[in-house]
Amino acid sequence: MTNGMVSAPQPEAVETGLDILKAGGNVVDAAIGAALVQTAVDPQMCGIAGFGSLHVYLADKGVHSCLDFHGRAPLATRPEMWEPLIVRECDDGFGFVLSGEVNEIGYQSMTTPLTIKAFDEALRRFGTRSLAEMMGPAIQYCEEGFPVRPAVHGFWTRAAESGRIARIRGLTDDPATAKIYTKLDGSLYGVGEMLRNPDMGRTYRRIAEHGVDDFYTGEIARQIDADMRANGGLITLEDLKSCQTETVEPLWTGYRGFRVATNQPPGGGLMIILMLNILENFDLAALGHNTPDYIVTVAEAMKIATVDKDNRMGDPKFFDIPFDALLSKDYAKSLAARIRRGEKTPVPRMNTGANESRETTHICVADTAGNCVTMTHSLGSSSGVVTDGLGFMYNNCMMVFDPRPGQPGSLAPGKARFSALSPTIVFKDDKPFFLVGAPGGTTITMGNLQAILNVTDFGMTAQEAVSAPRFTATSDTIEVNNRIFRSTERELQSRGYPTRRHAFSHMIPIVQGIRIVDGKLDGGADPSGDGMAAQV
C-alpha cells in the first residue's frame, strides 16, 4: 500500500477515504467513496443531484484531466422568464434576488443533476473499484445515521440575510424534506443528535444494484420526472436522458518557477490564473504577509478578476471567452501597472444588498507516488426539495444565472452557470507539490489563491496555508476576518477602501490542501470547518 492522505471538511469522509486507501484502492476510489459519504453527512452542502469539478493527476498512469459536471439549465428555460422578478444583484456578483425566491428555493431552482453520473465515470475511467463498492459507507451513514455536526446545524439555522431566505425554509417548506430533517414536534435535530435518512439509503442501494442509468433513464428517473410535473418543475425526463459530463484539459500558467494547473470555465480556474499572472509582477514576500500593501495589491487583483469574470467569462458553449487575452502575461503585466499606479478598480453591481449563499464541499486525496485528486462538488445552497421516497435533495444552481437577457451569465436552455469552483494543483519540478480546493461561493477562488500564495511565496505548510488570516474582495469592499489586525484595517480605510470586518476568526471559504514535499505528505483542513487532514 502506498502512503496516502485525505483532507475534507467532514471527519466521516476523511476516515472513509483512508479506509479505502488502506484496502488497496487508489486516490480516485478514495475521493469518490469519501465524496459519497459527504452527500450523506453534509446533505445540504452536496448530493448526488448536484454539480462539481474533479481534477485528477495519476503519475503512474500518465493521466492529467479535469472532469467537469456543472449542471445545465433545463430545456424549458427561457432567457426572459425571470426578468420581471428582479429585486437586486448580490454584492459579490454571484446571483440575483428575485421576487418569490423562485431561483433560490423550490422546483424551478434546479439545474440538471450530474454528480452521481460524474462519480460513476470517474471510477470507471480512473479508479479500481466500482460505484456499487464505493457506495457502502454512504449507505451505512444514511441508514444508521450520523451525529449532526456544528457546521451542519449552523447552516440549518442561518437567518435570512439581505433578501436571501432563512435556511430553515429549505428543511421545512417541502413536506418530503421536513419528514427527514425535522422531529415529530417540528423542531430541527440538534448538534450531536442522530439524523437518519433511510429513503436515501434505499435510493443508494437501488443505484448500486441497477447502475447509475436508473437515475437518468430508469425507475428513479421516472419518479423524478413525475414529481417535477406534479409541482411545476422545469426538469424533465428528456433533461435527465441528455445531460452529460465533459472531460477537458487543465488550464496552465507559470508562477515563480512553479507550474499551476486548474480547471476550465464554467469553473473558476481562469480567475486563479489571471490573479496569479497579475501578482507575479510584485514581490509579495517583500511586501509582508497581510500587511496593508499586501492586502491592497492582492485585493486589487481579486477585483480585476471579478470584473473580468462578470463581463468576459461564462459557459464557453454559449459565450465567446477571450482566452488568449485573459491568459496573456502581457495583459496581466498591464493590469499590474494599474495597481502599481494606485488605481482602484470599481466593481459595478445592480441594486446591491445581498450575498450569495456559500455552501459546497471539497475533498483532497494524494499519495506519496504523486497521484492526486482535488474535487469540489455542491448543491449550490440546496433547493429544499426532496422527491418523496428518494431521500436526496436537489441543487438550486439556477440561482446564479443572470435573469437579464443578453448578459454573459443569462439564462438559456442547456447552459451551465459560471461558478468559482477551482480545484487546482501546483507543480514543482513537474511533480505535484500542492493541491487545493474549497467550498464558499464566489469566495472559493479568493481562498484558493491565498492558500497558493501562502505556500509558494511564504513557504507555509498546508495547515498553515489554509489557516492563515484571510480577506476577500469581490466588490468594492474588502472583507477581512477577525484576525486581520485592526491597525491594518484602519490603514486600508485611510487609503479609501471600504472594509467589512467579520466576527469570525476563521471563515469561509473552507480551504482544504495537501502538500507533497520530497515524497512526504502534509495536509491542511481549514479550522472554519469541522474537518481534518489525516494519512495512512
C-alpha positions as CSV (number, residue, x, y, z in Angstrom):
1,M,0.0,0.0,0.0
2,T,1.3,3.5,-0.9
3,N,1.0,6.0,1.9
4,G,-1.8,8.4,1.3
5,M,-3.6,11.4,2.8
6,V,-7.2,12.8,2.7
7,S,-8.3,16.3,3.6
8,A,-12.0,17.2,3.9
9,P,-14.4,19.3,6.0
10,Q,-16.1,16.1,7.4
11,P,-14.2,13.6,9.6
12,E,-16.5,10.9,8.4
13,A,-15.4,11.5,4.8
14,V,-11.7,11.6,5.7
15,E,-11.9,8.3,7.6
16,T,-13.8,6.6,4.7
17,G,-11.2,7.8,2.2
18,L,-8.4,6.4,4.4
19,D,-10.2,3.1,4.8
20,I,-10.4,2.8,1.0
21,L,-6.7,3.6,0.6
22,K,-5.8,1.0,3.3
23,A,-7.8,-1.6,1.5
24,G,-5.8,-1.1,-1.7
25,G,-8.0,1.5,-3.5
26,N,-6.3,4.3,-5.4
27,V,-6.8,8.0,-4.9
28,V,-9.8,8.2,-7.2
29,D,-11.5,5.4,-5.3
30,A,-10.8,7.2,-2.1
31,A,-12.0,10.5,-3.3
32,I,-15.3,9.2,-4.7
33,G,-16.0,6.9,-1.7
34,A,-15.4,9.9,0.6
35,A,-17.5,12.2,-1.5
36,L,-20.4,9.8,-1.4
37,V,-20.2,9.9,2.4
38,Q,-20.1,13.7,2.2
39,T,-23.5,13.5,0.4
40,A,-24.9,11.6,3.4
41,V,-23.4,13.6,6.3
42,D,-23.4,17.1,4.7
43,P,-26.6,16.7,2.7
44,Q,-27.2,20.4,2.0
45,M,-23.6,21.1,1.0
46,C,-23.5,18.4,-1.6
47,G,-25.5,15.5,-3.1
48,I,-26.0,13.1,-6.0
49,A,-28.3,15.7,-7.6
50,G,-25.6,18.4,-7.6
51,F,-22.7,19.6,-9.7
52,G,-18.9,20.0,-9.5
53,S,-15.4,19.7,-10.9
54,L,-12.9,16.9,-10.4
55,H,-9.2,17.5,-11.2
56,V,-7.1,14.3,-11.3
57,Y,-3.4,13.6,-11.8
58,L,-2.3,10.0,-11.9
59,A,1.5,9.8,-12.2
60,D,1.5,6.0,-12.5
61,K,-0.9,6.1,-15.5
62,G,0.1,9.3,-17.3
63,V,-3.3,10.8,-16.6
64,H,-4.0,14.5,-16.1
65,S,-7.5,15.6,-16.7
66,C,-10.5,17.6,-15.4
67,L,-13.9,16.1,-15.3
68,D,-16.5,18.9,-15.4
69,F,-20.0,18.2,-14.1
70,H,-21.6,21.6,-13.9
71,G,-25.4,21.2,-14.2
72,R,-27.2,22.8,-17.0
73,A,-30.4,24.9,-17.2
74,P,-33.4,22.7,-18.1
75,L,-34.6,22.6,-21.7
76,A,-37.7,24.5,-20.6
77,T,-35.7,27.5,-19.6
78,R,-36.3,30.8,-21.3
79,P,-33.9,33.8,-21.2
80,E,-36.5,36.3,-20.2
81,M,-38.6,34.2,-17.9
82,W,-37.4,35.8,-14.6
83,E,-36.6,39.4,-15.8
84,P,-39.8,40.9,-14.3
85,L,-38.9,39.4,-10.9
86,I,-35.5,41.1,-10.4
87,V,-35.1,42.7,-7.0
88,R,-31.3,43.2,-6.8
89,E,-28.0,41.7,-7.7
90,C,-25.9,40.1,-5.0
91,D,-22.9,42.2,-3.7
92,D,-20.4,39.6,-4.9
93,G,-21.9,39.3,-8.3
94,F,-22.9,35.7,-7.9
95,G,-26.7,35.6,-8.4
96,F,-29.8,37.8,-8.1
97,V,-32.5,38.1,-5.5
98,L,-35.9,37.6,-7.2
99,S,-39.4,38.2,-6.1
100,G,-40.8,35.0,-4.7
101,E,-37.3,33.4,-4.4
102,V,-38.1,31.1,-7.4
103,N,-34.5,30.9,-8.3
104,E,-33.4,30.1,-4.7
105,I,-35.8,27.5,-3.4
106,G,-38.3,25.1,-4.9
107,Y,-38.9,23.2,-8.1
108,Q,-37.7,25.8,-10.6
109,S,-34.4,26.4,-8.9
110,M,-32.6,23.3,-10.1
111,T,-30.2,22.6,-12.9
112,T,-29.7,19.1,-14.2
113,P,-28.2,16.7,-11.6
114,L,-24.8,15.4,-12.7
115,T,-22.9,14.4,-9.6
116,I,-23.8,10.7,-9.5
117,K,-23.0,10.3,-13.2
118,A,-19.6,12.0,-12.7
119,F,-18.8,9.8,-9.7
120,D,-19.5,6.7,-11.8
121,E,-17.5,7.9,-14.8
122,A,-14.5,8.9,-12.6
123,L,-14.4,5.4,-11.1
124,R,-14.8,3.6,-14.5
125,R,-12.1,5.7,-16.1
126,F,-9.6,6.3,-13.3
127,G,-10.4,4.1,-10.4
128,T,-10.0,0.5,-9.5
129,R,-13.3,-0.1,-7.7
130,S,-17.0,0.1,-8.8
131,L,-19.6,2.6,-7.8
132,A,-21.5,-0.1,-6.1
133,E,-18.5,-0.9,-3.9
134,M,-17.8,2.7,-3.1
135,M,-21.5,3.4,-2.0
136,G,-21.3,1.0,1.0
137,P,-20.1,3.5,3.6
138,A,-22.5,6.2,2.5
139,I,-25.4,3.8,2.7
140,Q,-24.4,2.9,6.2
141,Y,-24.4,6.6,7.2
142,C,-27.8,7.0,5.6
143,E,-29.4,4.0,7.4
144,E,-27.6,4.1,10.8
145,G,-27.3,7.8,10.9
146,F,-24.7,10.4,11.9
147,P,-24.5,12.9,14.8
148,V,-25.3,16.4,13.5
149,R,-22.1,18.4,13.4
150,P,-21.9,22.1,14.4
151,A,-21.3,23.2,10.8
152,V,-24.4,21.3,9.5
153,H,-26.6,22.7,12.3
154,G,-25.1,26.2,11.8
155,F,-26.2,26.2,8.1
156,W,-29.7,24.9,9.0
157,T,-30.2,27.8,11.5
158,R,-28.7,30.6,9.4
159,A,-31.1,33.6,9.5
160,A,-32.3,35.5,6.4
161,E,-29.7,37.9,5.1
162,S,-30.2,40.8,2.7
163,G,-33.0,39.2,0.8
164,R,-31.8,35.6,1.0
165,I,-34.1,33.2,2.7
166,A,-33.6,31.8,6.2
167,R,-32.1,28.4,5.5
168,I,-34.6,26.6,7.8
169,R,-37.1,27.0,4.9
170,G,-35.0,24.6,2.9
171,L,-35.7,22.0,5.5
172,T,-39.4,22.7,6.3
173,D,-41.2,24.2,3.3
174,D,-41.3,20.9,1.4
175,P,-43.2,18.1,3.3
176,A,-41.0,15.3,1.9
177,T,-37.9,17.3,3.1
178,A,-39.4,18.1,6.5
179,K,-40.1,14.4,7.1
180,I,-36.3,13.8,7.0
181,Y,-34.9,16.8,8.8
182,T,-37.5,17.6,11.5
183,K,-38.6,15.7,14.5
184,L,-42.2,14.8,15.4
185,D,-42.7,18.2,17.1
186,G,-41.4,20.0,14.0
187,S,-38.1,21.1,15.5
188,L,-34.7,20.5,13.9
189,Y,-32.3,17.9,15.1
190,G,-29.7,19.5,17.4
191,V,-25.9,19.2,17.5
192,G,-25.0,15.6,18.4
193,E,-28.4,14.2,17.7
194,M,-28.6,11.3,15.2
195,L,-30.0,12.0,11.8
196,R,-31.1,9.1,9.7
197,N,-32.2,9.1,6.1
198,P,-33.4,5.6,5.2
199,D,-35.0,6.8,2.0
200,M,-31.7,8.0,0.6
201,G,-30.1,4.7,1.7
202,R,-32.7,2.8,-0.3
203,T,-32.0,5.0,-3.3
204,Y,-28.3,4.4,-3.0
205,R,-28.9,0.7,-2.7
206,R,-31.0,0.8,-5.9
207,I,-28.3,2.6,-7.8
208,A,-25.7,0.2,-6.5
209,E,-27.8,-2.7,-7.7
210,H,-29.2,-1.3,-11.0
211,G,-26.4,1.1,-12.0
212,V,-26.4,4.8,-12.4
213,D,-28.5,4.7,-15.6
214,D,-31.5,4.0,-13.3
215,F,-31.1,7.6,-12.1
216,Y,-31.2,9.0,-15.6
217,T,-33.4,6.7,-17.7
218,G,-34.9,4.1,-15.3
219,E,-37.3,3.9,-12.4
220,I,-35.6,6.7,-10.4
221,A,-35.7,9.0,-13.4
222,R,-39.4,8.3,-13.9
223,Q,-40.0,9.2,-10.2
224,I,-38.1,12.4,-10.6
225,D,-40.0,13.3,-13.8
226,A,-43.4,12.6,-12.2
227,D,-42.5,14.8,-9.2
228,M,-41.4,17.7,-11.4
229,R,-44.5,17.5,-13.5
230,A,-46.7,17.5,-10.4
231,N,-45.0,20.5,-8.9
232,G,-44.2,22.8,-11.8
233,G,-40.6,21.8,-12.0
234,L,-38.5,22.6,-15.1
235,I,-36.5,19.4,-15.2
236,T,-38.0,16.6,-17.5
237,L,-37.1,13.1,-18.4
238,E,-35.5,14.5,-21.5
239,D,-33.2,16.6,-19.4
240,L,-32.1,13.6,-17.4
241,K,-31.5,11.5,-20.5
242,S,-29.5,14.1,-22.3
243,C,-27.3,15.6,-19.5
244,Q,-23.6,14.8,-19.8
245,T,-20.3,15.4,-18.1
246,E,-17.4,16.9,-20.0
247,T,-13.7,16.0,-19.9
248,V,-11.4,18.9,-20.5
249,E,-7.7,19.6,-20.4
250,P,-6.5,21.7,-17.5
251,L,-5.6,25.4,-17.9
252,W,-1.9,26.2,-17.1
253,T,0.2,29.1,-16.1
254,G,3.7,29.6,-14.7
255,Y,4.2,31.3,-11.3
256,R,7.6,32.0,-9.8
257,G,9.1,28.8,-11.2
258,F,6.0,26.7,-10.3
259,R,3.5,25.4,-12.9
260,V,-0.1,25.8,-11.9
261,A,-2.9,23.6,-13.4
262,T,-6.6,24.4,-12.8
263,N,-10.0,23.8,-14.3
264,Q,-11.6,25.5,-17.3
265,P,-14.8,27.6,-17.4
266,P,-17.6,27.3,-16.5
267,G,-15.4,26.7,-13.4
268,G,-13.4,29.4,-11.8
269,G,-9.8,28.3,-12.7
270,L,-9.4,31.1,-15.3
271,M,-9.8,33.6,-12.4
272,I,-7.0,31.8,-10.5
273,I,-4.6,32.1,-13.4
274,L,-5.5,35.7,-14.1
275,M,-4.8,36.7,-10.5
276,L,-1.5,34.7,-10.3
277,N,-0.3,36.3,-13.5
278,I,-1.0,39.8,-12.2
279,L,0.6,39.1,-8.8
280,E,3.7,37.6,-10.3
281,N,4.7,41.2,-11.1
282,F,5.0,42.0,-7.4
283,D,7.5,40.9,-4.8
284,L,4.7,39.8,-2.4
285,A,7.2,38.3,0.2
286,A,8.9,41.7,0.4
287,L,5.5,43.4,1.0
288,G,5.0,41.2,4.0
289,H,2.1,38.8,4.6
290,N,-1.2,40.6,5.3
291,T,0.3,44.0,5.5
292,P,-1.7,46.9,4.1
293,D,0.4,47.0,1.0
294,Y,0.0,43.2,0.5
295,I,-3.8,43.3,1.0
296,V,-4.2,46.2,-1.3
297,T,-2.2,44.5,-4.0
298,V,-3.9,41.2,-3.8
299,A,-7.4,42.7,-3.3
300,E,-7.0,44.8,-6.5
301,A,-6.1,41.6,-8.4
302,M,-9.2,40.0,-6.9
303,K,-11.4,42.9,-8.0
304,I,-9.9,43.0,-11.5
305,A,-10.5,39.2,-11.9
306,T,-14.1,39.7,-10.6
307,V,-14.8,42.4,-13.2
308,D,-13.4,40.2,-16.0
309,K,-15.4,37.3,-14.7
310,D,-18.6,39.3,-14.8
311,N,-18.0,40.6,-18.3
312,R,-15.8,38.2,-20.1
313,M,-16.3,34.7,-18.6
314,G,-19.2,32.2,-18.8
315,D,-20.2,28.9,-20.3
316,P,-17.9,28.5,-23.3
317,K,-20.6,26.7,-25.2
318,F,-22.7,29.9,-25.1
319,F,-20.2,32.7,-24.7
320,D,-17.0,33.5,-26.6
321,I,-14.4,33.8,-23.8
322,P,-11.3,35.7,-24.9
323,F,-8.9,33.1,-23.6
324,D,-5.8,34.4,-25.3
325,A,-6.2,37.8,-23.7
326,L,-7.1,36.6,-20.2
327,L,-4.3,34.1,-20.2
328,S,-1.7,36.6,-21.5
329,K,1.2,37.5,-19.3
330,D,1.4,40.9,-21.1
331,Y,-2.3,41.6,-20.3
332,A,-1.5,40.7,-16.6
333,K,1.5,43.0,-16.7
334,S,-0.6,45.9,-17.9
335,L,-3.1,45.2,-15.1
336,A,-0.3,45.1,-12.5
337,A,0.9,48.5,-13.7
338,R,-2.6,49.9,-12.9
339,I,-2.3,48.6,-9.4
340,R,1.2,50.0,-9.0
341,R,-0.1,53.4,-10.1
342,G,-2.6,53.2,-7.2
343,E,-5.7,52.9,-9.4
344,K,-8.7,51.3,-7.7
345,T,-10.8,49.0,-9.9
346,P,-14.6,49.6,-9.3
347,V,-16.8,46.5,-9.2
348,P,-20.2,47.6,-10.5
349,R,-23.3,46.0,-9.1
350,M,-27.1,46.4,-9.7
351,N,-29.1,47.4,-6.6
352,T,-26.7,45.6,-4.2
353,G,-27.6,44.3,-0.8
354,A,-27.3,40.5,-0.8
355,N,-24.5,38.0,-0.8
356,E,-24.6,34.6,-2.4
357,S,-25.0,31.6,-0.1
358,R,-21.6,30.0,0.2
359,E,-22.3,26.3,0.6
360,T,-20.4,23.5,-1.2
361,T,-17.8,20.9,-0.1
362,H,-14.4,19.7,-1.1
363,I,-12.2,16.6,-1.0
364,C,-8.4,16.3,-1.5
365,V,-6.6,13.0,-1.8
366,A,-2.9,12.4,-2.5
367,D,-0.4,9.6,-2.2
368,T,3.4,9.5,-2.0
369,A,3.6,8.2,-5.6
370,G,2.4,11.6,-6.8
371,N,-1.2,10.6,-7.6
372,C,-3.8,13.1,-6.5
373,V,-7.4,14.2,-6.8
374,T,-8.9,17.6,-5.8
375,M,-12.7,17.8,-6.3
376,T,-15.3,20.4,-5.4
377,H,-18.9,19.4,-5.5
378,S,-22.0,21.2,-4.5
379,L,-25.8,21.7,-4.3
380,G,-25.4,25.5,-4.5
381,S,-27.2,26.3,-1.3
382,S,-29.7,23.5,-1.9
383,S,-33.3,23.8,-3.3
384,G,-35.0,22.4,-0.2
385,V,-36.8,19.9,-2.5
386,V,-36.7,16.1,-2.0
387,T,-38.8,13.7,-4.1
388,D,-40.8,11.8,-1.6
389,G,-39.3,8.4,-1.1
390,L,-35.9,9.1,-2.8
391,G,-34.3,11.0,0.1
392,F,-31.7,13.1,-1.7
393,M,-32.0,16.9,-2.1
394,Y,-31.7,18.7,-5.4
395,N,-29.4,21.6,-6.2
396,N,-30.6,25.2,-6.6
397,C,-28.0,26.3,-9.2
398,M,-30.4,28.3,-11.3
399,M,-29.9,31.0,-8.5
400,V,-26.7,32.2,-10.0
401,F,-27.9,32.8,-13.6
402,D,-28.4,36.4,-14.7
403,P,-32.1,36.9,-15.2
404,R,-31.4,39.8,-17.6
405,P,-31.2,38.6,-21.3
406,G,-28.1,39.4,-23.3
407,Q,-25.6,39.0,-20.4
408,P,-22.7,36.5,-20.2
409,G,-24.5,34.7,-17.5
410,S,-28.0,35.0,-18.9
411,L,-30.5,32.1,-18.8
412,A,-30.6,29.7,-21.7
413,P,-31.7,26.1,-22.1
414,G,-28.8,23.7,-21.7
415,K,-26.5,26.4,-20.4
416,A,-24.2,25.9,-17.4
417,R,-23.8,28.6,-14.7
418,F,-20.4,30.1,-14.2
419,S,-19.0,29.0,-10.8
420,A,-15.9,29.7,-8.7
421,L,-15.2,26.0,-8.3
422,S,-11.4,25.9,-8.9
423,P,-9.7,22.7,-7.8
424,T,-6.0,23.4,-8.5
425,I,-2.7,21.5,-8.5
426,V,0.6,23.4,-8.2
427,F,3.6,21.5,-9.7
428,K,7.2,21.8,-8.8
429,D,9.8,20.2,-11.0
430,D,7.0,18.6,-13.0
431,K,5.6,16.8,-9.9
432,P,2.5,17.7,-7.8
433,F,3.6,20.0,-5.0
434,F,0.3,21.4,-3.6
435,L,-3.3,20.6,-4.3
436,V,-6.0,22.8,-3.0
437,G,-9.8,23.5,-3.2
438,A,-12.6,24.9,-1.2
439,P,-16.3,25.5,-0.8
440,G,-17.5,29.0,-0.4
441,G,-19.4,30.5,-3.3
442,T,-17.7,33.3,-5.1
443,T,-15.0,33.4,-2.3
444,I,-13.7,30.0,-3.4
445,T,-11.2,31.5,-5.9
446,M,-10.0,34.0,-3.4
447,G,-9.4,31.4,-0.7
448,N,-7.6,29.1,-3.1
449,L,-5.5,32.0,-4.4
450,Q,-4.4,32.9,-0.9
451,A,-3.5,29.3,0.0
452,I,-1.4,29.1,-3.1
453,L,0.4,32.3,-2.3
454,N,0.9,31.2,1.3
455,V,2.7,28.1,0.1
456,T,4.6,29.4,-2.9
457,D,5.6,32.9,-1.7
458,F,5.7,32.4,2.1
459,G,6.8,28.8,2.4
460,M,3.9,27.8,4.6
461,T,2.9,24.2,5.3
462,A,-0.5,23.1,4.1
463,Q,-2.1,23.6,7.5
464,E,-0.5,27.0,7.9
465,A,-1.6,28.0,4.4
466,V,-5.3,27.1,4.9
467,S,-5.4,28.5,8.5
468,A,-3.8,31.9,7.9
469,P,-6.0,35.0,8.3
470,R,-7.7,35.8,5.0
471,F,-9.5,38.6,3.2
472,T,-11.6,38.8,0.1
473,A,-12.6,41.5,-2.4
474,T,-15.4,40.5,-4.8
475,S,-17.0,44.0,-4.6
476,D,-15.6,47.5,-3.8
477,T,-15.5,46.4,-0.2
478,I,-12.5,44.5,1.3
479,E,-13.9,41.9,3.7
480,V,-11.5,40.7,6.5
481,N,-11.7,38.1,9.1
482,N,-11.3,39.0,12.8
483,R,-7.6,38.0,12.9
484,I,-6.6,40.7,10.4
485,F,-5.1,43.5,12.6
486,R,-7.4,46.4,13.2
487,S,-4.4,48.7,12.6
488,T,-4.2,47.2,9.2
489,E,-7.9,47.7,8.6
490,R,-7.6,51.4,9.6
491,E,-4.8,51.8,7.1
492,L,-6.9,50.3,4.4
493,Q,-9.7,52.7,5.2
494,S,-7.3,55.7,5.2
495,R,-6.4,54.7,1.7
496,G,-10.1,55.0,0.7
497,Y,-11.1,51.3,0.9
498,P,-14.4,50.4,2.4
499,T,-13.9,47.4,4.7
500,R,-16.2,44.9,6.4
501,R,-14.9,43.1,9.5
502,H,-16.4,39.7,10.1
503,A,-16.8,38.4,13.7
504,F,-15.3,35.0,12.7
505,S,-11.6,34.3,13.3
506,H,-11.9,31.6,10.7
507,M,-14.4,32.0,7.9
508,I,-15.4,30.7,4.6
509,P,-14.2,29.6,2.1
510,I,-13.3,26.3,3.9
511,V,-10.0,25.6,2.2
512,Q,-8.5,22.1,2.1
513,G,-5.0,21.3,0.9
514,I,-2.2,18.8,0.7
515,R,1.5,19.4,0.1
516,I,3.9,16.8,-1.3
517,V,7.4,17.6,-0.3
518,D,10.3,15.2,-1.0
519,G,7.8,12.3,-1.1
520,K,6.2,13.3,2.2
521,L,2.7,14.5,2.7
522,D,1.5,17.3,4.9
523,G,-2.2,18.3,4.9
524,G,-4.4,21.1,6.0
525,A,-8.0,21.4,6.9
526,D,-9.5,24.8,7.4
527,P,-10.4,25.4,11.1
528,S,-13.6,27.1,9.9
529,G,-15.0,23.7,9.1
530,D,-15.5,20.5,11.1
531,G,-12.9,18.5,9.2
532,M,-9.3,17.3,9.3
533,A,-6.4,16.0,7.2
534,A,-5.1,12.6,8.0
535,Q,-2.9,9.9,6.4
536,V,-2.2,6.2,6.3
